[in-house]
Amino acid sequence: MVTVKDYALANIQRLFPHSSPHPIASKVTLSTQDITTLKVDAIVNAANNSLLGGGGVDGAIHRAAGPGLLKECRTLGGCDTGDAKITKGYNLPAKHVIATVGPIAPPEQPDVLAQCYRRSLQVLVAHDLRTIAFPCISTGVYGFNKERAANVALTTVRQFLESDSRVDQVVFCLFSKEDVDLYQGKQHL
């Protein structure tokens, strides 16, 4: 298992080659760890509109958090695509869960996907939180092309970090070797 620290040391320059040494680059790390095991202020749940659990990372987060998460989500009235809502972390090491709903492809909607990352970061800082972990949003059953989704994720996070210094760490939790290769290969970001 490769740790967040290992990825940070090995790959920051590959993600942000034109900004060495750049404070933004030092805030972004890649991990293959299970997102439900990370001790950060908030993990992001790639949820469906109901926020009541589902498959993939959504189901894994609900199972790990326990019944309190589902109970709180029932009070939120769902979530629009591209928006984000925050709950407690319950049984997770993370203090909070930020649920966001990605777009379903086709058609791909990169602007809506970018809004998921942006809104999640906005919710994070609005609650005076500083560390966040993202899964790959919309690339599972929602069908968004993984390479284009990686471009959107990295670009949106970089732009947010350039304009807001309140975030200390962004972790991208990558599920497959393909995801790792795609994120590591983003030399231009």
N, C-alpha and C positions, 0 to 999 in steps of 0.2 A: 504494500500500500504506500503510495506516495503522499507525503504530507503537504499541507498548504505551504509550509516554509520551504520545502524542497522545490516545489513548483515556482515559488516566488524567486528564489535564488537562481534557478536555472533558466527561467523563461521571461522575466520582466523585460529584458533588453529585446527579446524577439517580439514582444507585444508592442513596445514603444521604442523602436530603434532610433528615432530621430530626437529623442528627448533625454538623452543620457547626460548626467543623472537628473532625472525629473521627478519632482515630488508626486506627481500624479501616477507615474509608473510604479512607484513604490507602494501605492495604495491598492493595486490590482493584483490578485493572485488567482491561480488555477488550482483546482483540487479534484481528485477522484474519490474523495471521501463521501460517504453517505451524508446528504444534507441534514438529515435528522439527527446527526451526531455532533454537529458543529456548535461550539459555544460562541455565538455572536449575538449582537443585540437583536437582530431579526433575520429570519430566513424567509425567503419568498416562496410562496406556494403558487404553482401554475395551476390555478383552479378553474372550475367551470362556473357559469353564471350563478348557479344556485349557492355556491360556497359550501355545499353540504357533503363534500367528499366525492371521490370518483376513483379512476384508475391511475396508474403511473405514480408520479411524485405526489400528486394530490392525495391519493389513497395512503401512500406511505407516511405522509406528514400527519394525516388524521389518525392513523393507527398509532404512531409513535407519541402523538400529543395526548391521546386519550379522549374520553367522552366530553371533557370540558370544552374542547375546541369546537366540536359539533354543536354543543349547546349554545355557545356564544355566537357561532356563525348563523344559527337560526334567528338570532335577534337582529341581524344586519340587513335583512331584506335583499340579499343577493348582491351582485356586483356587475356593473356594465363592462362590456369588453373595452379594454384599454384603461380601465380605472383600477384602483387598489384600495383595499381596506385592511385595517390592522386589528389583531386580536392578541390576547396573551399567548404565551408559549406552552403553558400547562406542563406536561411531563417532558417536554423537550429541553435540551440544554440551552437553546436559544430563548431569550426573554420574550420574544414576540414572533408572531407569524404575520407577514404581510401577504395577503392573497391578491393576486392580479389575474385577470382573465385575458388571455391572448387571443388573437384572431384565428379563425379556422380557415385553412387554405384548401383548395383554391377558392377565390383568387387570393394571392398573397397580398397582404396589406402592411408593408414595412413601416408606414407612419403609425399605424395602430400598435404594432409590435414595439416600436420605439417608445410610444406613450406608456406601455406597460412598465418598461424599465424606468422611465422618467418619473412616472407617478409613484412607483415603489420607493424611489430615492427621495421624492418630495415628502411622502408620508414618513419615511425614516427620520428626516431632519425636522419635520414638524413636531415629532414626538421626542426631540432631543436625544435621538439615538445616533450612533456613529459607525457601527459595523453591520454589514449585511452580506448575505449569501444568496446568490441567484442560481436556480436550475436553468437549463435551456428551455425557454418558454416557447410554446407552440410547435415544437419540433417532433413531438411524439404523434399521438393519434390526430392532432390538429393539422398535421401535414405540411408545415412550413419547411421550405428547403433549409437544411442545416447550415450550409455555407452562408447563404444570405442572412439567416437568422443570427449567425455568429458575427457577421459584419455589423448588423443593426445593434446587437447587444454591446459590442466593444466600442463602437462609435458613439452610441448614446451615453454610455457610462463615462467615456472620456470627456465628452462635451459637458456633462453634468459636473464632473469633478473640476473641470477648468473654470466653471462659474460659481462653484459652491465648495468652500474649504471645510465644511462641517463634517464631511464623511472621512473617517480614518481608514477604513478597509472595505473593499469590495471583493468577495470571493465568487468565482464562477465554479459551481460544482458540475463537473462533466461526467456523464454517465458511461460513455463508451470510448474506445480508442479513437474512433472516427471523430468524436467531439473534441478530444484532446488534440488530435492532429490539426483539426480546423482552427481551433483557437490559437494554438502555437504558431500556425502558419500565417497569421494576420500581420505580416511585416509592415504593412502600410499604415497601420493605425497608431 
